[in-house]
Amino acid sequence: MTTTDIAAMTGLELLRWVQSTDSDDVPSIRRLIGMRFDKVEHGHIVMSLDTRPDFANPLGTVHGGIAATLLDSVMGCAVHSTLPAGVGYTTLELKVNYIRAARTDGQKLTATGTVIHAGRRTATAEGKVLDDEGKLIAHATTTCIILPADA
């Protein structure tokens, strides 16, 4: 797929294409930490990953940056899924609340992001990360700025 083809896709089309190809050929944060697209819908994204020892903080549990990255990804992609072709976004603000530690032993973490408001200039979303027992690891909100195609 060419850059021109990608630019012609809506946010939802692009995310569904990424989900369906699930290629590790293209460098990305998704590839780096092993995130998978589990569900891609308009305004709603679910991604997951399996923890590993490389994710450890000095205390031996999963570093909070992993949860923050998952949250930023699912909330941002949820916003992206509402955008027309050629329109982009970036995170303006990210607020994360950490609830409990996650293990580094292959535990599956699942993140869900849902759009709250999608406007012309900004969008907001909320997200949460659950462990494989359904326990809340972290939750967050974001504000994204919408980047028009002509900007």
Protein Blocks (a to p, Z undefined) as FASTA:
>chain_A
ZZklmmmpcfklmmmmmmmnopakbgcfklmnopacfbdcehiacddddddfklpcfkop
acfklmmmmmmmmmmmmmmmmpcehiacddfbdcdddfbdcdfehpacddddddfbdcfk
bccdddddddfkopafbdcddddddddfkZZ
